[in-house]
Amino acid sequence: MMPAEPLIISACTLVNALGRGTRACFDALEEARGGLRPCDFEDADLDTWIG
């Protein structure tokens, strides 16, 4: 097996429950905000969180 060439990463972004993009994520972390909320699906009677 031949050695793999190094992978160069020149940019990145984030998409998660805190928001879209690195700035939204870092802002939420600095403000100690979470991205989850109680489940409000009309068809699901679940005691859970979504985000």
C-alpha positions in Angstrom: 0.0 0.0 0.0 1.4 3.4 -1.0 1.5 6.2 1.7 -1.3 8.7 1.4 -0.6 12.3 0.4 -1.1 14.9 3.1 -4.5 16.5 3.0 -4.4 20.3 3.0 -7.4 21.9 4.6 -7.7 25.6 3.7 -11.2 26.4 5.1 -13.9 25.0 7.4 -17.3 25.8 8.6 -19.7 24.5 11.2 -23.4 23.7 11.1 -25.0 22.4 14.3 -27.7 23.2 16.8 -25.9 26.4 17.9 -26.2 28.0 14.4 -24.7 28.1 11.0 -21.0 29.0 10.6 -18.1 29.3 12.9 -19.0 32.8 14.2 -22.5 31.7 15.3 -21.0 28.6 17.0 -18.3 30.6 18.8 -20.7 33.3 19.9 -23.1 30.7 21.4 -20.2 29.1 23.2 -18.9 32.4 24.6 -22.4 33.3 25.8 -23.0 29.8 27.3 -26.1 29.3 25.0 -27.2 25.8 24.0 -28.9 25.0 20.7 -31.5 22.5 22.1 -35.1 23.1 22.9 -38.0 21.0 24.1 -39.6 18.8 21.4 -42.6 20.6 20.0 -43.5 18.1 17.2 -47.3 17.9 17.0 -47.3 14.2 16.1 -44.7 13.1 18.7 -45.5 12.9 22.4 -41.9 12.7 23.5 -40.2 14.0 26.6 -37.0 14.9 24.7 -35.1 17.8 23.2 -34.4 18.8 19.6 -32.0 21.1 17.9 
